[in-house]
Amino acid sequence: MSTPPSGAGTVAGAGDASKSPVAALPYRHVVVEGPIGVGKTMLVRRLAASYGADLVLEHPEENPFLERFYREPRANAFPTQLFFLFQRSRQLQQLRQHDLFAPLRIADFLFDKDRLFARLTLDDAEYSLYQQVYERLAIDSPVPDLVVYLQAPVDVLEARMARRKAPFEQGLERAYLESVVDAYASFFHHYDAAPLLIVNASEADFATNDADYAQLQQAIAKPRRGRHYFNPFRG
């Protein structure tokens, strides 16, 4: 699952024809990733507005099993994950149709992480069945031109979730959040499918702090290969 368990989202035009976007990014597909509470969706919305990009967003609130999962994770992990998997498959079809018309697409989740959360929440038998379903769906996920991975410790994530007071996050146990943070770290330690920018988001506020956001824009705008790290400077 995602952060919360990974869901698929919708594609929406974010460009404002009345505004001239800043200098174009050297990409067609950018993904911002990170655990729940790190601020990826707010950042993606701001980036899409700055560059006139199309948004691809997670919508975990649409999953009818999610609230049950937080109350009883063991009993509800499998239907929760399968619901998100089918959402993801449908969205891939939308993206393939939409791709011809999108000069830039910015998403707040990476398709490849779906199996990461399945492995985190399912037992061996459930995961084996999940794999069979995944393979039958023949998901061919797009490879981003850049992945921006936002990192922050669990204490910071909990504080941010407490401030935004999203209903479905209130039942999230610290132990689960710790396991999610560890899973992300392990996943991106081995990730090499696309250029990766690892960002220390512990103190930065990319959604509302213009100085932080401008620094990150400069870091993202550089054409990249391989793995890079970015620590915002706070004057």
N, C-alpha and C positions, 0 to 999 in steps of 0.2 A: 504494500500500500504506500501511499504518498505521505505527505506531511501536512495534514493527515493522509491516510491511505490514498494512493495516487488515483485521481480521477481524470477524466478527459473533459475538455472544456469546449468553448465555442470560439469561432473565428469572427472577429468584429473589426470593421474599419475604424482606425483611431485617428487618422489624419484630419486636420482642420484646413479646409481649402482657403480660409481667410488668413492663415498664418504661413509665413515662409519658413520651412524647416531649416535647422542648422545644417552644416555640411554633412553630406550623406555618409553613412557608414559603409565600409568596404565589404559588406556582407549582404546575404539575402535571408539568412535564417540565424537568429540569435536566441539562445536559451539562457534564462536566469534560473538557477537552482539553489537549493538550500533547505534546511529543515523548517518546520512550521514555526512561525514567529520571527524569522530572520528578516522579513521585509521584502521578499522577492516580488510579490504581486504589486505592491505599491511602486516599487522601482520599475517594473515592467510597464506599468501604466504611464509613468513619467517618461520613460524612454520612447514609448510608442508615440506619445504626444509630441515629443521633441523632434522625432524623425519622420513623422507622418507614416508610421508603420502600422501594419495590421496586428491586432492582439490575438494571441491564442492563450486562453486562460483555463485553469482548473476550476471546477465547480463542485467541490466535495459535498456541499450542502444538498445537492440533488440526489445523493445516494440514500435510499430509505433505510439501509442497514447500518449507517455510520453511527448513529446515536446508540444503537444496540451494541455495536462493537466496543464503544467506549465504556458501556456498563458491564458487558461480559465479553471481553476480547476472545477468549478461547472458543466460546460457543458461536460467535458471529464473524470470525475472521474470513472464513471461506466465502460465504455469500457476499460479504462486503468487497472482497478482492475481485470476485467474478463480475460483479456489477461494474466496477471500474474498468475491468478489462474489456467488457463489451462496449462501454462508452468510448474507450480508446480506439477500438476497431472502427467504430462509426465515424469518429472524428478524423481518422486517417483518410477515409474516403472523402470527407469534406475538404481536407487539405489538398489532396491530389487534384480535385476539381478547381480549387481556389488558386493553386500555385501558379497558374498561367498569368494571373492578373496581379500578383503581389510582388512588388519590387523589394519589399522588406517585411519580414515577419518576425515578431518578438514574442516568445512564449515564456510562461512562468513554470514550466515543467519539462523534463526530458523524458521522452517515451521509454528509453532503455531502462529507466529505474523501476518500472512496474514489477519486474521479476525480483528486484532487490527487496521490495516490501513484501512480496509474496513469500519469499524465503524467510523473512523476518517474522511473519505472523502465522504461517501455516505449519502444520506438522508434516512429516515426511509423506504420508499417504495423500494428504490434501495437496501438497505441492506437486506430487507426481501427476495427480489428476489435473491440476491447474496447468502444468506443462503441456499435457495432451491437448487441452482446450486452446492454449496459446498457439501451439503448432498448427492446429486445424484452422485457426483464423488467418494463418499465413501473414502475420503482421510484418510489414517491411517498413520499419520506422525511418524517417528522414534523418540524415546526419547533419547536425548544425554546422555552420561556418565558425561559430564561437560559442562556448559554454562559459558562463560567468557563475562561479560557485561561491555563494555567500556563506561565510563561516561565523559562528558566534557560540559561546559556551551556553550550557543549559540554563544557568541563572539569568542570563540576558534574555534568552528566549522566553522563559517563564514570565519575566517582568513585562515584556512586550505583549505577550498574550493576555496578561492581566489588565493591561491598559486598554486593549481594544475590545475585550469582553465579548468575543464571538461565542454564541451559545454552545456550539458543538465542541469547542475547545475546553470547556469548563471541567469536563470529566477526564481530561487527559492526565494520566499519572506520570510522575517524574521518571519512574523507571522505564516507561515506554519511550518517553522523550529522549532519555539517555541512550537507549538502544537505537533510536532513529539517528541521533547525532553520530554515534559510532558507525552505523551502517553507511551513512553518507561519507564519512571519512575514509572508510575502507573502499567504498565504491570508487571514489575519485582518486584514491591513491593508485589504483590500477587503470583508471580510465585513460584511453589514448585514441578514441575514435574521432575526436575533433580537438582543435586548439582549446586550451583550458586556461581561464584566468581565475585564480583563487584569491578571493577578496576577504580581508579581515573586516567584518561588519560589526564587531563588538561594540564600538563606540560611534561609528558613523551613522548618520541619518540621511540616507540618499533620497528619501521621499520628500522631505521638507527643508533640509539644509542645503542651500544653493552652493556653498563652497565645497561640501562633500560631494555633491552631485557633479559639479564641474570637474573635479579631480577624476571621478570615475569615468565620466565621458571621455576625458583625454586618454585614460588607460584603455577603454574599450575601442576607441577609434583607431588604434595602431594595428595594422595587419599583423597577425601572429601565427606562429607555428609552435607546436609543443605546449609546454606547461610554463605558466608565469604566475607571479605573486604580486599582490597590490595591497599596501597598507596606507590608508588615507592619512594625510598629515593634518593634525589639529593644532592650529596656531594659538 
